């Protein structure tokens, strides 16, 4: 049930996932925001990450559960979307 910001770097690109009380609250990557950015971040296979546990997201943009996001992301990867 932690809040914070996970910053991911893959090559020259950088993205982030915001957590609020243990749930995914928002994401940003490659010009996308919200769930679409989260799905793109799931496809990364290499890179670095850093966690900022003091960050508190300003709003909960993504309403889906973390489990639902992961399942949908994996489905998209399986189907090549």
Rosetta silent file (secondary structure, phi, psi, omega in degrees, C-alpha in Angstrom):
SEQUENCE: XXXXXXXXXXXXXXXXXXXXXXXXXXXXXXXXXXXXXXXXXXXXXXXXXXXXXXXXXXXXXXXXXXXXXXXXXXXXXXXXX
SCORE:     score description
SCORE:     0.000 S_00000001
   1 L     0.000   38.912 -178.184    0.000    0.000    0.000 S_00000001
   2 L   -94.001  157.129  174.186    2.872    2.340   -0.792 S_00000001
   3 L  -114.477  155.666  178.538    2.870    5.461   -2.924 S_00000001
   4 E   163.032 -173.334 -179.778    5.715    6.659   -5.120 S_00000001
   5 E  -130.500  127.060  175.425    7.104    7.070   -8.616 S_00000001
   6 E  -101.596  117.432  179.169    9.002    4.429  -10.587 S_00000001
   7 E  -102.171  126.845 -178.869   11.207    6.019  -13.257 S_00000001
   8 E  -116.428  134.176  177.787   12.311    3.709  -16.090 S_00000001
   9 E  -122.814  125.483  177.589   15.074    4.469  -18.598 S_00000001
  10 E  -130.044  104.965 -175.400   15.552    2.432  -21.774 S_00000001
  11 L    64.617 -125.773 -179.937   18.209    3.868  -24.055 S_00000001
  12 L   -92.133   -2.322 -178.187   17.357    7.516  -24.628 S_00000001
  13 E   -95.929  149.727  178.776   13.717    7.116  -23.560 S_00000001
  14 E  -136.287  137.619  177.464   12.360    7.652  -20.072 S_00000001
  15 E  -136.303  172.421  178.617    9.000    6.752  -18.610 S_00000001
  16 E  -149.254  151.425  175.260    7.361    6.665  -15.239 S_00000001
  17 E  -124.495  128.659  178.518    4.673    4.816  -13.314 S_00000001
  18 E  -100.494  136.624  178.045    2.940    6.497  -10.379 S_00000001
  19 E  -117.657  137.438  177.833    1.635    4.431   -7.487 S_00000001
  20 E  -130.849  115.052 -178.306   -0.978    5.579   -4.985 S_00000001
  21 L    52.635   40.199  176.150   -1.676    3.372   -1.956 S_00000001
  22 L    86.615   -6.338 -179.589   -0.244    0.352   -3.799 S_00000001
  23 E  -107.329  150.743  175.811   -2.269    0.795   -6.996 S_00000001
  24 E   -69.168  122.374 -176.663   -1.093    2.082  -10.371 S_00000001
  25 E  -103.224  -31.728 -178.027   -2.342    5.676  -10.541 S_00000001
  26 E  -167.673  164.584  176.435   -0.785    6.970  -13.776 S_00000001
  27 E  -153.279  155.709  177.160    1.971    6.327  -16.311 S_00000001
  28 E  -147.271  132.896  178.012    3.807    8.255  -19.004 S_00000001
  29 E  -169.144  136.636  171.767    6.067    6.963  -21.798 S_00000001
  30 L    52.381   43.109  178.259    6.865    7.715  -25.422 S_00000001
  31 L    80.383   -0.550  179.483    4.314   10.514  -25.745 S_00000001
  32 E  -106.175  157.444  176.169    1.525    8.434  -24.197 S_00000001
  33 E  -133.220  162.338  176.478   -0.138    8.815  -20.799 S_00000001
  34 L    72.724 -148.795 -175.296   -2.308    6.609  -18.634 S_00000001
  35 H   -60.661  -38.209 -179.491   -2.965    2.938  -19.346 S_00000001
  36 H   -61.123  -39.022  176.843   -1.580    3.109  -22.918 S_00000001
  37 H   -65.878  -40.599  178.741    1.780    4.297  -21.549 S_00000001
  38 H   -59.337  -43.855  179.974    1.724    1.484  -18.971 S_00000001
  39 H   -63.634  -38.000  176.878    1.224   -1.104  -21.727 S_00000001
  40 H   -65.956  -40.331  179.585    4.189    0.315  -23.669 S_00000001
  41 H   -64.154  -33.619  178.925    6.376    0.198  -20.563 S_00000001
  42 H   -61.889  -26.383 -177.301    5.523   -3.484  -20.071 S_00000001
  43 L   -78.854  -11.718 -179.686    7.164   -4.258  -23.416 S_00000001
  44 L   -64.726  138.242  179.681   10.579   -2.978  -22.306 S_00000001
  45 L  -114.931  -10.203 -177.907   13.154   -5.743  -21.980 S_00000001
  46 L  -151.506  147.873  177.968   16.193   -3.757  -20.880 S_00000001
  47 L   153.597 -170.089  179.692   16.918   -0.569  -18.990 S_00000001
  48 E  -122.563  157.751  177.623   17.371    1.001  -15.584 S_00000001
  49 E  -142.387  157.586  175.759   14.894    2.052  -12.953 S_00000001
  50 E  -144.034  143.758  179.896   14.738    4.179   -9.830 S_00000001
  51 E  -112.082  130.986  175.306   12.033    4.484   -7.197 S_00000001
  52 E  -110.673   95.623 -176.527   11.095    7.747   -5.510 S_00000001
  53 L   -73.780   -9.247  179.968    9.050    6.734   -2.435 S_00000001
  54 L   -88.248  -10.447 -178.876    8.469   10.351   -1.401 S_00000001
  55 L   -73.494  135.508  174.307    6.464   11.154   -4.562 S_00000001
  56 L  -121.733  117.112 -179.090    2.686   11.400   -4.147 S_00000001
  57 L   -58.640  140.411 -179.924    0.677   11.357   -7.400 S_00000001
  58 L   -71.034  -25.659 -178.369   -1.562   14.412   -7.844 S_00000001
  59 L  -156.380  157.431  174.544   -4.451   12.312   -9.180 S_00000001
  60 L   -96.531   98.212 -177.599   -5.493    8.733   -9.925 S_00000001
  61 L   -82.310  -41.091 -178.992   -5.788    8.777  -13.715 S_00000001
  62 L   -88.575  122.197 -177.302   -5.825    5.004  -14.263 S_00000001
  63 L   -96.430  -18.402 -179.485   -8.931    3.416  -12.754 S_00000001
  64 L   -66.058  153.477  176.214   -8.218   -0.215  -13.702 S_00000001
  65 L   -70.648  158.551  177.949   -6.813   -2.520  -11.038 S_00000001
  66 H   -59.934  -40.423  178.765   -3.110   -3.349  -11.184 S_00000001
  67 H   -63.981  -42.313  177.994   -3.997   -6.961  -11.942 S_00000001
  68 H   -62.677  -40.666  177.565   -6.311   -5.880  -14.760 S_00000001
  69 H   -62.518  -45.381  179.881   -3.585   -3.681  -16.254 S_00000001
  70 H   -63.720  -44.159  179.687   -1.061   -6.507  -16.167 S_00000001
  71 H   -62.250  -44.323  179.088   -3.477   -9.009  -17.711 S_00000001
  72 H   -65.673  -40.460  178.388   -4.441   -6.608  -20.506 S_00000001
  73 H   -62.839  -43.157  177.982   -0.788   -5.731  -21.115 S_00000001
  74 H   -66.856  -37.107  176.811    0.178   -9.389  -21.365 S_00000001
  75 H   -61.642  -44.123  179.451   -2.765  -10.071  -23.685 S_00000001
  76 H   -62.954  -40.476  179.215   -1.611   -7.249  -25.956 S_00000001
  77 H   -65.288  -41.700 -179.824    1.925   -8.576  -25.971 S_00000001
  78 H   -63.020  -37.253 -178.616    0.683  -12.085  -26.792 S_00000001
  79 H   -88.531   -1.773  177.982   -1.404  -10.765  -29.690 S_00000001
  80 L    73.924   26.550 -179.387    1.393   -8.510  -30.929 S_00000001
  81 L   -85.159    0.000    0.000   -0.543   -5.297  -30.374 S_00000001
